[in-house]
Amino acid sequence: MREILHCDLNNFYASVECIENPCYKRKALVVCGAEELRHGVVLAKNYIAKAYGVKTGDTLWEARSKCPELISVQADFGKYLQYSRRIRKIYEEYTDMVEAFGIDECWLDVTKSKLLFGDGKKIADEIRYKIKKETGLTASVGVSFNKIFAKLASDMEKPDATVIITKDNFKQKVFPLPVEDLLYVGKATAKKLKLLNINTIGELANAREDVLIKWLGKWGSYLYTFANGKDNAPVRKTFEKATIKSIGNSLTNYRDLKNDEEVKSLFFLLADSVAARLRQSMLGRAGLVGFSVKNTELIKTGGEKHFNPPTFIAYEIAERAFSLFKNLYDWRLPVRSVSIYISDFTLKDRQTDIFTDESQAIKKEILEQTVENIREKFGAKSINRGIVALDENLTQIDIKGEHIIHPEAFRLIDKDRTN
């Protein structure tokens, strides 16, 4: 049986700041973007701030209304990346099967490591001890037989704890939990499930699968599988390529597009959804970007190109697609529909030197995640790019919510249910 760990660094950004500046340890602290650039959104908070009700995704004025004595620190992404890499080396002392889920979370498959280091709990406890000793940070580690439950276990007790979910106890531990605690059940999905009177993971597990499929589409089948502990998605080795071939999205516009700027706005709208799905799907970065458009006579024009470095940033995906479009489209006729797709995924980390302009890449990634946090909290239409906001009709489209694409690994689950 597999032994999967999910390691989650507790309040990572805020904890790093408290280690670097011990005077913050007894004060309510949040880490945010540059306030003067209107990126004053809470990216992380310490436990003192959390006790006041401060949440990730709050604006600074919201956070300060909850805690007037709050201290805000501008995020230093190069510093956080250094800590993340130090901790990654600790994980790799136990296994080469390490899969990142953001800068502060990783899955580890230690199935083949047990003969050397002991069972999953022993490895988890050793990892927590080493992280604390070598960096001063704490981590919560979930141990289970699949990735979904390992992630769930790491969220159950914080900070600095190991929680185990086994095949024997998962119904007792998991089934009473709120359905939104399950990975991939976001707010919109939770609302739909509650209309079926499904409020807990157990109620999801015991629901009729055909009803879930009718209500949620094929994704209902995946959630049913996850709730019943039958997720068999692998933890990918460091630098391993992902198996899914591509992620894409398309839109037939409500009116014909007559110039570059109008097409560009759709590229950015579509790129936001594609990039968000890429991050959600844990497929790493895309090395290939492609596009296609159809004109008013339904004649297709398209192209694709490899780019270096790979990216999951929406702005970069849109700019790359648009540059291809400008080189290939002759504007003989207006454009009716636009699509963007990305491919050639790699889980290899972006090699970033904090003393060069590459450090700006980390800032872009965190800013992109911040925008996604805002959309998750306030809705997909709560924040738009300026180029999209120029067309009021485009701001009303929830392009990500209306089109769902999931990793190939999830499509393989059906074949593994009898295992």
DARA-V656273 format. One record per residue. N is the residue number from 1. RES is the residue in one small letter. SS is DSSP state (~ for helix, > for strand, _ for the rest). PHI is phi in whole degrees, 0 to 359 (NA if undefined). NEAR is the number of other C-alpha atoms within 8 Angstrom. Layout:
N:RES:SS:PHI:NEAR
N:RES:SS:PHI:NEAR
This chain:
1:m:_:NA:4
2:r:_:292:9
3:e:_:236:12
4:i:>:247:16
5:l:>:249:17
6:h:>:238:16
7:c:>:256:14
8:d:>:235:11
9:l:>:288:11
10:n:_:288:12
11:n:_:45:10
12:f:~:307:10
13:y:~:300:12
14:a:~:295:13
15:s:~:293:11
16:v:~:298:11
17:e:~:297:9
18:c:~:289:11
19:i:~:289:10
20:e:~:289:6
21:n:_:227:8
22:p:~:303:7
23:c:~:296:7
24:y:~:278:10
25:k:_:298:8
26:r:_:258:6
27:k:_:235:10
28:a:_:288:14
29:l:>:228:14
30:v:>:232:15
31:v:>:252:14
32:c:>:218:16
33:g:_:283:13
34:a:_:292:10
35:e:~:296:9
36:e:~:290:6
37:l:~:262:6
38:r:_:63:7
39:h:_:252:9
40:g:_:282:12
41:v:>:245:12
42:v:>:291:16
43:l:>:266:12
44:a:>:200:13
45:k:>:218:17
46:n:_:272:12
47:y:~:291:8
48:i:~:294:10
49:a:~:295:15
50:k:~:299:10
51:a:~:296:7
52:y:_:275:8
53:g:_:94:7
54:v:_:291:12
55:k:_:235:10
56:t:_:300:10
57:g:_:99:11
58:d:_:297:10
59:t:>:286:9
60:l:~:298:10
61:w:~:293:6
62:e:~:295:8
63:a:~:297:13
64:r:~:288:10
65:s:~:292:7
66:k:~:277:9
67:c:_:217:11
68:p:_:300:6
69:e:_:273:6
70:l:_:299:12
71:i:>:256:8
72:s:>:248:8
73:v:>:236:8
74:q:>:288:9
75:a:_:299:9
76:d:_:240:6
77:f:~:289:10
78:g:~:298:9
79:k:~:294:7
80:y:~:295:10
81:l:~:296:9
82:q:~:299:8
83:y:~:297:10
84:s:~:300:10
85:r:~:291:8
86:r:~:298:8
87:i:~:287:9
88:r:~:302:8
89:k:~:295:8
90:i:~:295:11
91:y:~:303:11
92:e:_:285:10
93:e:_:288:7
94:y:_:251:10
95:t:_:196:11
96:d:_:267:8
97:m:_:267:12
98:v:>:235:15
99:e:>:238:12
100:a:>:286:9
101:f:_:230:9
102:g:_:96:6
103:i:_:287:7
104:d:_:243:9
105:e:>:224:11
106:c:>:212:12
107:w:>:264:14
108:l:>:231:14
109:d:>:261:13
110:v:_:250:14
111:t:~:305:9
112:k:~:274:6
113:s:~:263:10
114:k:~:295:10
115:l:~:296:6
116:l:~:272:5
117:f:~:241:9
118:g:_:99:9
119:d:_:286:7
120:g:~:301:12
121:k:~:296:9
122:k:~:297:9
123:i:~:296:11
124:a:~:300:13
125:d:~:294:9
126:e:~:296:8
127:i:~:297:10
128:r:~:299:14
129:y:~:296:8
130:k:~:293:9
131:i:~:299:14
132:k:~:294:11
133:k:~:292:7
134:e:~:272:6
135:t:~:233:7
136:g:_:87:8
137:l:_:276:12
138:t:_:242:11
139:a:>:221:14
140:s:>:256:17
141:v:>:236:17
142:g:>:260:19
143:v:>:238:19
144:s:>:201:15
145:f:_:262:13
146:n:_:208:14
147:k:~:292:16
148:i:~:298:11
149:f:~:286:13
150:a:~:296:18
151:k:~:298:13
152:l:~:299:12
153:a:~:296:16
154:s:~:292:18
155:d:_:273:9
156:m:_:280:7
157:e:_:216:11
158:k:_:225:9
159:p:_:268:8
160:d:_:55:11
161:a:_:214:11
162:t:>:245:13
163:v:>:236:11
164:i:>:244:10
165:i:_:239:14
166:t:_:247:8
167:k:_:294:7
168:d:_:277:5
169:n:_:247:8
170:f:~:294:11
171:k:~:294:8
172:q:~:290:7
173:k:~:274:9
174:v:~:266:9
175:f:_:300:12
176:p:_:285:9
177:l:_:287:10
178:p:>:302:9
179:v:~:299:13
180:e:~:288:10
181:d:~:287:9
182:l:_:283:11
183:l:_:305:9
184:y:_:82:5
185:v:_:262:12
186:g:_:276:8
187:k:~:298:8
188:a:~:296:7
189:t:~:294:8
190:a:~:300:12
191:k:~:297:8
192:k:~:295:9
193:l:~:294:10
194:k:~:292:9
195:l:~:292:7
196:l:_:266:6
197:n:_:64:6
198:i:_:256:12
199:n:_:247:11
200:t:>:237:12
201:i:~:296:16
202:g:~:298:13
203:e:~:294:10
204:l:~:294:13
205:a:~:297:11
206:n:_:264:6
207:a:_:287:10
208:r:_:284:6
209:e:~:297:9
210:d:~:293:7
211:v:~:291:8
212:l:~:297:13
213:i:~:295:12
214:k:~:297:8
215:w:~:277:8
216:l:~:242:8
217:g:_:77:9
218:k:~:299:7
219:w:~:298:8
220:g:~:299:13
221:s:~:292:12
222:y:~:297:10
223:l:~:296:11
224:y:~:301:13
225:t:~:297:13
226:f:~:299:10
227:a:~:297:12
228:n:_:270:7
229:g:_:75:11
230:k:_:249:11
231:d:_:286:10
232:n:_:245:8
233:a:_:300:9
234:p:_:280:6
235:v:_:276:11
236:r:_:275:9
237:k:_:296:9
238:t:_:308:10
239:f:_:73:8
240:e:_:288:9
241:k:>:285:7
242:a:_:283:10
243:t:_:268:6
244:i:_:295:8
245:k:_:277:7
246:s:>:198:8
247:i:>:230:11
248:g:>:210:10
249:n:>:206:11
250:s:>:217:9
251:l:>:208:9
252:t:>:269:7
253:n:>:287:9
254:y:>:289:4
255:r:>:213:5
256:d:>:291:9
257:l:>:263:10
258:k:_:243:9
259:n:_:206:8
260:d:~:302:7
261:e:~:297:6
262:e:~:292:9
263:v:~:293:12
264:k:~:300:11
265:s:~:298:10
266:l:~:290:11
267:f:~:302:14
268:f:~:291:14
269:l:~:299:11
270:l:~:290:15
271:a:~:297:13
272:d:~:301:11
273:s:~:289:11
274:v:~:294:16
275:a:~:295:12
276:a:~:297:11
277:r:~:293:12
278:l:~:299:13
279:r:~:293:10
280:q:~:298:6
281:s:_:277:8
282:m:_:60:8
283:l:_:264:11
284:g:_:87:13
285:r:>:237:12
286:a:>:256:13
287:g:>:261:15
288:l:>:231:13
289:v:>:235:16
290:g:>:222:13
291:f:>:215:14
292:s:>:211:11
293:v:>:226:12
294:k:>:242:13
295:n:>:272:12
296:t:_:291:10
297:e:_:259:5
298:l:_:64:7
299:i:_:274:7
300:k:>:266:8
301:t:>:233:9
302:g:>:199:10
303:g:>:188:10
304:e:>:211:10
305:k:>:203:8
306:h:>:281:7
307:f:>:232:8
308:n:>:226:5
309:p:>:278:6
310:p:>:300:11
311:t:>:212:9
312:f:_:233:13
313:i:_:272:10
314:a:~:301:13
315:y:~:301:9
316:e:~:291:9
317:i:~:298:13
318:a:~:295:13
319:e:~:296:8
320:r:~:293:9
321:a:~:296:14
322:f:~:292:10
323:s:~:296:8
324:l:~:295:13
325:f:~:302:11
326:k:~:298:8
327:n:~:283:6
328:l:~:248:9
329:y:_:266:7
330:d:_:260:4
331:w:_:57:6
332:r:_:293:4
333:l:_:222:7
334:p:_:297:11
335:v:>:263:13
336:r:>:258:14
337:s:>:222:11
338:v:>:225:16
339:s:>:221:13
340:i:>:231:16
341:y:>:218:12
342:i:>:231:13
343:s:>:203:11
344:d:>:55:9
345:f:>:283:14
346:t:>:220:14
347:l:_:268:13
348:k:_:294:9
349:d:_:296:6
350:r:_:296:6
351:q:_:282:4
352:t:_:243:7
353:d:_:257:8
354:i:_:291:8
355:f:_:264:6
356:t:_:237:6
357:d:_:295:8
358:e:_:299:10
359:s:~:298:13
360:q:~:295:7
361:a:~:298:9
362:i:~:295:10
363:k:~:297:9
364:k:~:297:9
365:e:~:295:10
366:i:~:291:9
367:l:~:299:9
368:e:~:298:10
369:q:~:293:8
370:t:~:297:11
371:v:~:301:9
372:e:~:294:9
373:n:~:298:10
374:i:~:297:12
375:r:~:295:12
376:e:~:294:9
377:k:~:281:7
378:f:~:249:8
379:g:_:109:8
380:a:_:298:10
381:k:_:264:11
382:s:_:286:8
383:i:_:216:8
384:n:_:228:8
385:r:_:291:7
386:g:~:303:6
387:i:~:293:9
388:v:~:281:14
389:a:~:294:10
390:l:_:296:6
391:d:_:245:8
392:e:~:301:8
393:n:~:295:6
394:l:~:291:9
395:t:~:292:11
396:q:_:270:7
397:i:_:266:7
398:d:_:266:9
399:i:_:294:9
400:k:_:283:12
401:g:_:293:7
402:e:_:271:6
403:h:_:223:7
404:i:_:243:6
405:i:_:231:7
406:h:_:233:8
407:p:_:296:9
408:e:~:302:8
409:a:~:303:10
410:f:~:289:9
411:r:~:290:8
412:l:_:277:8
413:i:~:300:14
414:d:~:306:6
415:k:~:287:6
416:d:~:259:9
417:r:_:293:8
418:t:_:273:4
419:n:_:284:3
